[in-house]
Amino acid sequence: MKVTQTLMRRGFPWVAKRAAFHPATFRATSLLCNNVPSLGASYPQRFFSSQSLADILAREAKEEKDSGNLAVPDDLAELKAKLEKNWKIVEDGATTNLFLKDKKVQISFHCQDTVEENFFDEENNEEEVEEPMNSVQFCVTVSKAGKTLVLNCISEYGEARIESVMTSATAPEVVHANQGNLTERSQYQGPEFTELAEDLQEAFATYLESECGIDSEVASFIAMYSDYREQMQYAQFLKD
C-alpha cells in the first residue's frame, strides 16, 4: 500500500509501511501446487502448505490493528478539531467532504486520488535520494446565483495548487459525485489553466485562499486525512 511520504518528511511517525497482499499471486500459487503430479504414495500431492484466504486476511487485519495505524494521530486530531470551527467534515466511504459553514463552498477528495512524485539526486540519477511523495487531488465548488465555479486542485507540500477551473449550471453535489468532472459533453470544460495570464492565475489562487478559505492548513489536512482514511478503508476491506 502506498504511504504519504509528505507526512513522513514532516515528522509524523505514525505512518507505517505494510506489505501488500496480492490475491492473484496467491491463486496462481495454489493452482500450481494442486496440479503437481504425485510421485508415489509416500509423497503428498502438495509440496507446499498454504493458508486459506480467510486466514491470511485475518492475519493482515490483526497486523493492521496491532500496528496502531488505525488510531487518529494527535497532530491530525488537533488540526481536524481546529478546522471544524469553520468547516463541517463529512465522511462518505472513501470520499471526504468539507463544507464551509458561512459560505457555499464545498471540498471533496477520495483517499486514493494521490499522485506520486519521484525525486533523484542531480549528481546521480540512478540513486533515489528520497522516497516518492504523494500529492492529493481535490475538487472545490463555489455556488452563487445558480452558477457553480469548479476548481480542481492538488495539495502539494502543504499548499493548494489549482490545476483547472470552469463554470457550470450543474449542481455542486453532481460535480463532486463525478470527482470534479462536468457530465454534459456540451459544456465548456474550462481553459488550460497554465496558459492563462500569470496575473489571472495568481488572482484565482488568491481567491481560493481568501474567499474559499483553502489555506495551507486545509491543504495539509487533505493530505494527512487522505492517508489516514486510506488506512481505514484498507482495514475495512480486510474485514469485508
Secondary structure, 3 states (H helix, E strand, C coil): CCCCHHHHHCCCCCCCCCCCCCHHHHHHHHHHHHCCCCCCCCCCCCCCCCCCHHHHHHHHHHHHHHHCCCCCCHHHHHHHHHHCCCEEEEEECCEEEEEECCCCEEEEEECCCEEEEEECCCCCCCCCCEEEEEEEEEEEEEEECCEEEEEEEEEECCEEEEEEEEEECCCHHHHHHCCCCCCCCCCCCCCCHHHCCHHHHHHHHHHHHHCCCCCHHHHHHHHHHHHHHHHHHHHHHHHC
